[in-house]
Amino acid sequence: MPLTTLVTGVGGLLGQGIIKALRISKYKQHRIIGCDTSPESVGLYLCDKGYIVPEAQSENYIALIAQICAEERADVLFIGSVPEMLPLAENKEYLREKTGVCVVSPEKEIINLGIDKHKTITFLRNNGLPCPESILCVDEKAIEELVRKVGFPLIIKPRYGRGSRDMHFIKDYEELNFYIKRVEEPVIQEYIGSDSGEYTCGVFSTGDQIFVISLKRELKQGITGKAVICPDERIETLCEKVARRLQLRGSINVQLRDGRQGLMVLEINPRYSTSTPIRAHFGFNDVEWAIDTFLFGEKINYQSATKGLAIRFWEEFYINNDNKEPEIVDLVRLH
């Protein structure tokens, strides 16, 4: 029987990456519904039908998502933007009871931990998992103690930041004092290794099975611009430990760096990542696996990829009157 999948946040790279992974999965012929806050979202045109919805913080957001799921008879819902993660995770049982849709999401406790970089480090430290020295920027004494302990360079970033946005490399006190005033709720961290030793790792857990893919990456404009498959037993073991400590069911993205003291976990992103379509291309399709696992209760069979290279580039999308366009429903105007 044909499936209907709803993907939210299709205006951004996360949502579009989920669509790409679906289009190369065994469910590629099935129906995809997309929603986004912008009528100019390219992702709406990549779907079979689109909806324009309000911001996730709007009081009628969940009701409208439920309406879409009910009207379209959606079987599964994937979350494609960070602001929608908590509202949908908190309401996934309500949406299932109301419409029958399966919301693919880690538990809200994992989301709260992942979006708060200070909580992430505290969790890692409390569970004996290697991580950088890190402090909340609270007073000069704490900063001086961190500098005395690890020295420069340091990294400063927002406690609730997304990706590499507003993250800065700090060489001395002058730069530190400059950025402390400009970064919202700054977290200051020990700088680990070098840019050439950074890994982005997809981790998927059924609760029983755990799968990991490791990509050595280079950033371009804050996202993965180049990725090379890099099988490493140390990385896989560490990511598996993170998943077990979290009691994970679903997908996360773990950022690691290799330095003088070995591998360290920098961040846990409780969501699909911008590398989702890359790893799907190499056989690690955790979008497909989520449907297999959480909708059908199937076991996953995965043969690890041992080599592969992906390089990103800009691509244009053209909308022509001669082409058949999907139906796009503006729920914001209708309500």
Stockholm file with secondary structure:
# STOCKHOLM 1.0

chainA/1-335         MPLTTLVTGVGGLLGQGIIKALRISKYKQHRIIGCDTSPESVGLYLCDKGYIVPEAQSENYIALIAQICAEERADVLFIGSVPEMLPLAENKEYLREKTGVCVVSPEKEIINLGIDKHKTITFLRNNGLPCPESILCVDEKAIEELVRKVGFPLIIKPRYGRGSRDMHFIKDYEELNFYIKRVEEPVIQEYIGSDSGEYTCGVFSTGDQIFVISLKRELKQGITGKAVICPDERIETLCEKVARRLQLRGSINVQLRDGRQGLMVLEINPRYSTSTPIRAHFGFNDVEWAIDTFLFGEKINYQSATKGLAIRFWEEFYINNDNKEPEIVDLVRLH
#=GR chainA/1-335 SS CCCEEEECCTTSHHHHHHHHHHHTSTTTTSEEEEEESCTTCHHHHTSSEEEECCCTTSTTHHHHHHHHHHHHTCSEEECCSGGGHHHHHHTHHHHHHHHCCEEECCCHHHHHHHHCHHHHHHHHHHTTCCCCCEEESCCHHHHHHHHHHHCSCEEEEETTCCTTTTCEEECSHHHHHHHHTTSSSEEEEECCSCGGGEEEEEEEECSSCEEEEEEEEEEETTEEEEEEECCCHHHHHHHHHHHHHHTCCEEEEEEEEEETTEEEEEEEECSCCTTHHHHHHTTCCHHHHHIIIIITCCCCCCCCCCCCEEECCCCCCCCCTTSCCCEEEEHHHHC
#=GC SS_cons         CCCEEEECCTTSHHHHHHHHHHHTSTTTTSEEEEEESCTTCHHHHTSSEEEECCCTTSTTHHHHHHHHHHHHTCSEEECCSGGGHHHHHHTHHHHHHHHCCEEECCCHHHHHHHHCHHHHHHHHHHTTCCCCCEEESCCHHHHHHHHHHHCSCEEEEETTCCTTTTCEEECSHHHHHHHHTTSSSEEEEECCSCGGGEEEEEEEECSSCEEEEEEEEEEETTEEEEEEECCCHHHHHHHHHHHHHHTCCEEEEEEEEEETTEEEEEEEECSCCTTHHHHHHTTCCHHHHHIIIIITCCCCCCCCCCCCEEECCCCCCCCCTTSCCCEEEEHHHHC
//
